[in-house]
């Protein structure tokens, strides 16, 4: 289980990725597409085209860690962005990896 604190930044690649690769492929995607440093301690989340699988790349201080998850039913709700990446808060990340919907709803409160 990944515990994400409020200080941990989670970057999500919003464009689908070929998840057959592992450490080196995801490392290259972070550098080339997300324009970030994979050794920064941030979490980097990638999903496939069908949005039923995700992989997370994380530098824990001593090495890279890759986590994978597959939903048996349904899809992950990856946020949409024009620039190809989105930053999530810790609670949004936890909801997303548990298969819950992570979208801002307009007018969800009563007046």
C-alpha positions as CSV (number, residue, x, y, z in Angstrom):
1,X,0.0,0.0,0.0
2,X,1.3,3.4,-1.0
3,X,0.8,6.1,1.6
4,X,0.8,9.5,0.0
5,X,1.3,12.5,2.3
6,X,0.2,16.0,1.5
7,X,3.8,16.8,0.5
8,X,4.0,14.1,-2.1
9,X,3.3,15.3,-5.6
10,X,1.4,12.9,-7.9
11,X,1.7,13.6,-11.7
12,X,-0.6,11.7,-14.0
13,X,0.1,11.2,-17.7
14,X,-3.3,11.9,-19.3
15,X,-2.4,10.3,-22.6
16,X,-2.6,6.5,-22.8
17,X,0.7,4.6,-22.6
18,X,1.9,1.2,-23.7
19,X,2.3,-0.4,-20.3
20,X,4.4,-3.4,-21.4
21,X,7.5,-1.6,-20.5
22,X,8.8,-1.3,-17.0
23,X,11.5,0.8,-15.2
24,X,13.4,2.2,-18.2
25,X,10.4,2.8,-20.4
26,X,8.5,4.7,-17.6
27,X,11.6,6.6,-16.7
28,X,12.0,7.7,-20.3
29,X,8.3,8.8,-20.4
30,X,8.7,10.9,-17.2
31,X,11.8,12.7,-18.7
32,X,10.5,13.1,-22.3
33,X,6.7,13.6,-21.9
34,X,6.2,14.9,-18.4
35,X,9.4,16.9,-18.4
36,X,10.2,16.0,-14.8
37,X,12.9,14.3,-12.8
38,X,12.0,10.7,-11.9
39,X,14.4,10.8,-9.0
40,X,12.6,13.7,-7.3
41,X,10.4,11.5,-5.1
42,X,7.2,12.4,-6.9
43,X,4.8,9.6,-8.0
44,X,4.2,9.2,-11.7
45,X,1.0,7.5,-12.8
46,X,0.4,6.0,-16.3
47,X,-2.6,4.2,-17.8
48,X,-3.4,2.1,-20.8
49,X,-5.8,3.0,-23.6
50,X,-8.7,1.1,-22.1
51,X,-8.1,2.8,-18.7
52,X,-8.4,-0.5,-16.9
53,X,-4.7,-0.8,-15.9
54,X,-2.3,1.7,-14.3
55,X,1.4,1.7,-13.4
56,X,3.1,4.0,-10.9
57,X,6.7,4.9,-10.9
58,X,8.3,6.2,-7.7
59,X,11.8,6.9,-6.4
60,X,11.8,5.9,-2.7
61,X,15.3,7.2,-2.0
62,X,17.2,4.0,-2.7
63,X,15.7,2.8,-6.0
64,X,12.8,2.9,-8.4
65,X,9.6,1.2,-7.5
66,X,7.0,0.2,-10.1
67,X,3.5,-0.7,-9.0
68,X,0.8,-2.1,-11.3
69,X,-3.0,-2.4,-10.8
70,X,-5.7,-3.9,-13.1
71,X,-9.4,-3.4,-12.6
72,X,-11.4,-6.5,-13.2
73,X,-14.5,-4.4,-14.1
74,X,-14.8,-0.7,-14.9
75,X,-12.3,1.9,-15.7
76,X,-10.0,4.3,-13.9
77,X,-11.2,7.9,-14.2
78,X,-8.0,9.6,-15.4
79,X,-8.4,13.4,-15.5
80,X,-8.3,15.1,-18.8
81,X,-5.7,17.8,-19.7
82,X,-4.6,19.6,-22.8
83,X,-0.9,19.5,-21.9
84,X,-0.7,15.8,-21.2
85,X,-0.3,15.8,-17.5
86,X,-2.3,16.6,-14.3
87,X,-1.2,16.9,-10.7
88,X,-3.3,15.2,-8.1
89,X,-3.7,15.7,-4.3
90,X,-3.1,12.7,-2.1
91,X,-6.8,12.0,-1.4
92,X,-7.5,12.2,-5.2
93,X,-4.7,9.7,-5.9
94,X,-6.0,7.3,-3.3
95,X,-9.5,7.5,-4.7
96,X,-8.2,7.0,-8.2
97,X,-6.2,3.8,-7.4
98,X,-9.2,2.3,-5.6
99,X,-11.3,2.7,-8.8
100,X,-13.4,5.6,-7.5
101,X,-14.3,8.6,-9.7
102,X,-11.9,11.5,-9.5
103,X,-13.7,14.4,-11.2
104,X,-14.6,17.9,-10.1
105,X,-18.4,18.2,-10.2
106,X,-20.1,21.5,-10.9
107,X,-22.9,22.6,-8.6
108,X,-22.6,19.5,-6.4
109,X,-23.4,21.6,-3.3
110,X,-26.7,23.0,-2.1
111,X,-27.2,26.7,-1.9
